[in-house]
């Protein structure tokens, strides 16, 4: 029986299966590094929004006595939006 030219040999099949996994692994590490870089770049803005929302909630709830403070926090985040 002749080998099928379309179907790779058993040893070659493992190599062919491994190549896409290696590419996916490399792409995953690269994209992870890019995500961490973006997080570091935006960390000040994230902290600024979190603090603004917390201060707005504190002012609305504790100082002004408002029971529904949702809009105060949203307004603080929206006003910082860039």
C-alpha positions in Angstrom: 0.0 0.0 0.0 1.4 3.4 -1.0 1.4 6.3 1.5 -1.1 9.0 0.8 0.7 12.2 -0.4 -2.0 14.4 1.2 -1.7 12.9 4.6 1.6 13.5 6.5 3.5 10.7 8.1 2.9 10.0 11.8 6.1 11.7 12.9 5.5 14.7 10.7 2.0 15.1 12.0 3.2 15.9 15.5 5.6 18.5 14.1 2.8 20.1 12.1 0.5 20.2 15.1 3.2 21.8 17.2 3.9 24.7 14.9 0.5 26.5 15.4 0.7 25.9 19.1 4.1 27.6 19.2 2.8 30.5 17.2 -0.2 30.8 19.5 2.1 30.6 22.5 4.3 33.4 21.1 1.4 35.5 20.2 -0.2 35.0 23.6 3.0 36.1 25.4 3.3 39.1 23.1 -0.2 40.2 23.6 0.1 39.7 27.4 3.1 42.0 27.4 1.2 44.5 25.4 -1.8 44.3 27.8 0.5 44.8 30.8 2.1 47.8 29.1 -1.3 49.4 28.4 -2.3 48.8 32.0 0.9 50.6 33.2 0.3 53.5 30.9 -3.3 53.9 32.0 -2.8 53.2 35.7 -2.8 56.9 36.7 -6.1 57.5 34.9 -7.6 54.4 36.4 -6.6 55.5 39.9 -7.8 59.1 39.2 -11.3 57.8 38.1 -11.5 55.5 41.1 -10.6 58.2 43.6 -13.0 60.7 41.9 -15.8 58.3 42.1 -15.1 57.5 45.8 -14.9 61.1 46.7 -18.1 61.9 44.9 -19.8 59.1 46.6 -18.5 60.2 50.0 -19.7 63.8 49.4 -23.1 62.8 48.1 -23.8 60.1 50.8 -22.2 61.4 53.9 -21.9 65.1 53.6 -25.1 65.9 51.7 -27.1 62.9 53.0 -28.3 61.7 49.6 -29.4 58.1 49.6 -29.0 57.5 45.9 -25.4 58.3 45.1 -25.2 56.5 41.8 -25.3 59.6 39.6 -22.6 61.4 41.6 -20.1 58.6 40.9 -21.0 58.4 37.3 -20.8 62.2 36.9 -17.3 62.1 38.4 -16.1 59.4 36.0 -17.7 61.1 33.0 -16.2 64.4 33.8 -12.7 62.9 33.9 -13.2 61.0 30.6 -10.7 61.8 27.9 
